[in-house]
Amino acid sequence: MKRVSIIGATGYAGSELVKLLTARADVEISSLVSTSNTGKLFSDVCKSMRYIADIPLSPLDIDKIASNSDAVFLSLPHGAGMEIAAAFVERGVKVFDLSADFRMQDQQLFERVYNTPHKRADLLSASAYGLAEFYEREIREAKIVGVPGCYPTAVLVPLLPLIKKRMIDTEHIIADCKSGISGAGKNPTETTHFCEVTVKPYSVFSHRHKFEIDDIIKRFTNIAADIVFTPHYVPVKRGLLAAIYTKSSFSKDELDKVYREFFAAKRYVRILSEPPSMQDVQNTPFIDIALFKKGGNVIIVSAIDNLLKGAASQAVQCFELCK
């Protein structure tokens, strides 16, 4: 029985973590931390979990939590959990961080992309990128697992095997991605208010996940890429669809064979013959992928639940590797 705690338990991703972990017979939830809801039960905030997770929400007490936890999940805003993660590592507790704080191992890149100093850059080399299909050994051995963002997951999973084999043109990759509005987090803003949400691109040529995608392509394949990446919000609660455009001199059969072989034992990857949809992956831990080719043009479509495979279930998938 593994004892786990969740810091930031009442946000969208944190709530999904609680739902996933309370359903496991091999896990005991020791602590749920929510500074904005301290004193309430988790089920007071997430009412669908009444009689399932009637667990008190407590303040952050690192020593107490560390003494009762084998692993800690951090579901906090970027920059908020650096020192907290370090404190748990120093107490021998493995950390699964859902923010961007430990996804990049290049301190200068992180600080340039997120425009903030990294307070615990000394731990970047002790971290692993939490894309379980590609970094299994590193995830097992790392002190901190930086769980990927939703957009990078939807783009990297279908691209990395083909780039590694040098089967697509890395100078011509366009990723056009659309996410449910829950990807913006739980705190409402003018642009994420229900009445204001429409299909709208944002952060054109500047979204921080573009740099995460390029970084991981380089780290995993040793091949440089400069992805053209455009994210959009769409007026749905959850789900993410990526349409990726590139070129290849290889046949569709040859490209499909790479997928069949690479993902044969990857239980959360589903290779399809028809385009996937957001609806098909909502409330599931899967990534659905379909590849199409005409002439030299290749279109890859992938779909995930942005709160699950793009956050909470991906973190749990990494946790499963470390049991």
N, C-alpha and C positions, 0 to 999 in steps of 0.2 A: 504494500500500500504506500503510494507516494503522497506526501503532504505538500500542498501547494497553496500559495496566496496570490491574490490579484490586487494590484495597486491601480486605482482608477476603474473600479468595478462597475460604475453606473453609466459610463459612456456607451456609445453604440458597440464598439469592439469589445469593451470590457464586459458588457452584459452578455454578448455572445459567448465569451470565454466561460462565464459562469454557467450558462446553459449547457455548453459542451462538457465541462468538467464535472458538473453534478450528475451527468448521465453515465459517468464511468464508474464501474465497480472497483477499479484499481486506484482511485484517486480520492483523497480526503481534502476538502477545502478547509484550511486552517484559519485564514483571515481574508476578509474582503475590506478593502480600504476605499473610502470615498470622503474626501474632505468636505464636500458640499452637502453630504447626506448623513454625516456621522450621527449615530444614535437611532437611526431608522433600521428596519430590516430591509434586506435586498428586495424582498418580495413586496415591500411597500412602494418601491420605486419601479420595479419591473413586475407588474401585477400578474402577468401570465405565469410567474414562477411561485405563486401562492401554494403552500403546502409542499413545494418542491425545494425551494431555496429560501427558507425563512431564517436567513443567516444575518446576524447583526453587522452593520457597517461601522467600522472602527476608524479612529485616526491612525496616522502613520507612526508606528513605533518600531523602528528598524530592529532593535535588539530583540524585542518580543517576537516579532514576525520571523526573524532569522532562526530563533531557537526552536520554532515549530514548523519550519518549512524546508523541504528538500529542493524546491524550485519556486521562483517568483516570476509572475508575469507582470510587466509594466505596460499599462495602457494609458500613457500620459502624452501631453503635447510635446512636440519637438523641443528639445532643450531643457525640459522640466525634470527629466529623470537621470541625467548624467551622474550626479553625485549619489543619488539613491541607488542606481545600479552598482556603482563602485562600492558603496557601503555593504551591499549584500555579497558581492564578490569577495570582499575582504573578510567576510564572516563565513565563507565557504558555501554560499548558496548560489546555485546556477540561476542565471537571469535570462528570460525571454522578453526582449524589448520590442514592442510594436511601433515605437517611434523610429525616426531616422537617425537617432543619435549614434548608433553603432553599426549602421549598414555599410558605411564607407570606411576604409582603412587609411585613406589619405586625409590627414588633418587639414591641409590647405584647401583641398577640394571641398570638404564639408563646410569649412568656414566661409568659403566663397559662395557656395550655393545657398547656405542657410543664413548667411550674414550675421553670424554670431560666433564667439569663441567657443572652442570645444574644451570644456573644463576638465575632462578626463581623457585626454588624447593618449595618455600612457596605457590605456586599456584597449585601444583600437586594434592593436596586434593580437590581443587575446580574444577578439570577437570573431564570429563566423557569420556569413551571410545565410539567412535562414530559408533558402530555397531548397527544400528537402530533396527534390529530384536530382539535384546537381552537387550538393555539398554535404552529403550524409556523414562522411568521416569527420569533416571539420565541425559540423554541428555537435557530434558526439563529444569531441575533445574540447570545445571552446568553453570559456567561462561565461561569455555573454553571446547570445544569439540575436542578431539584428534582423528581425522579421521584415521581409520586403513589403514595399507598398503595393497597392492594388494594381495600379497601372504597370509598374515593372513586372509584376507576376504575369499579367496577361500578355505582355510583349516578349519577355525573356524566355518563358517556357517553350513556346513554339520556335523561337529563333535560335537559341543556343546550340541545339544539336546540329542544325544545318550550317551555322557559321563555323562551328568546330570542324566540320568535315569540308569546309570551304566550298559549299555547294550553292551559295547564293551570293549575289553582288552586294558587298557590305558598303559600297559607296552610294547605293541607291536603295535605301530602306525608308519607307514612310509608314508611320504608325498613327492611324486615325482612331481615336478611342472615345468611348461614350460611357459615362458612369452615372449610376443612380445618385440622387442628391445626398444620401446618407454618407457618401464619401467626403462630404464637407464637414462632418462631425455633428455633434448634438447641439451645440450652441448656435442659435439662429442668427443669420445676418440678413441684410436687405436682399441680397442676391439669392439666398437659399430659402427665403420665406415661400410658403407653398404657392401663394398667388403670383409670385414673381418668377418662379422657375419655368424656364423654357429650354429648348435646345440651343445651347450657346457655347461657343468655344471660349477658352480663357487661357491666360498665360502663354500666348502664342510665342514660340521660339524661346520661352524662358522658364517653362515649368521645371521645378526641381527634380521631378522624376525622370526627365530626359537625361540628366547628368548621372543619375543612379543607373539607368539602363546602359549608357555608354560605358560607365565604370565597370559594371559587372561583365559586359561583353569582353572588355579588354582583359579583366582578371581571369575569366574562365577559359577564353579561347586564345589569348595572346594576340588577338587581331583587333586593330583599332576600328571603331565605327563612329559615325556621326549621324545618329538617327534624327530624321525629321519627325517630330512628335507633336501632335495637337490633341489636347484633351477637351472634352465637352461635358457639360452637365446636361442630363435629360430629365424630364419630369416623371421619374419613377423612383420608388423608395430605395431599391437595392438592385444590384446587378451591374456588370460591366462588360462591354463588347468592344473588342479590338479588331480592326481591319488593317492588316499589314500588307503593304505593297512592295514588291522587290522584283528582281530579275534572276534567272538561272538558265544555264546551258544544259542542265540535267533534265531528264524526263520526269514526268509526274510519278511514274512507278519507282524511279530511283529515289526521289524525295520521300515518297510514302514509305519506302523500305527503311529509311533512316528512322522515321517515326516509329514504325512497328518494332524495330530492334531496340531502339533506345528506351522507349516507354513500355516495353513488354511487361516489366515487373513493377511499374509505377502505378499503384492502385488508384490514385486520384486523378489520373490523366485519361481522358476518353477521346480517342481518335475517331472522327466521324466522316461520313462520305457526303453529308449535306451540311449547309451552314448552321452553326449553333445559334441559339438565341439566349437572351438574358433569362427568360422565363424558365428555360430548361435547367438552369443551374442555380436559381434562387433557392436559398435555404439548403444548399448542398455544399460539400467540400471539394467538388470536382472542378477541373478545368476541361472544357470541351474544345477541341481543335479540329478544323477542317482545312485542307489545302487544295487549291485549285490552280491549274496552269493552262495557259493558252499562248502558243508561240514562246517567246522568251519571258513573258510576264507571269508572275506568281502572285496570287492573293491568298493570304492565310487569315482565317477568321478564328478568333478564340473568344470564349465567354467564361466568366467567373462570377460568383457572388462576391462583391467587393468587401463585405464584412466578414466573410468566411475564408475562402481560399485567398482573398486579398488581405486578410488580417487574422481573425481569431482561429479558424480551423487550421490555417497554415502554422500558427504558433503551436497549436496542439500537435500537429503533424511532426514538428521539430521535437517537441517534448517526447513523443512516442519513440523517437530514435534514441533517446538518452536513458530509457528505463533500464 
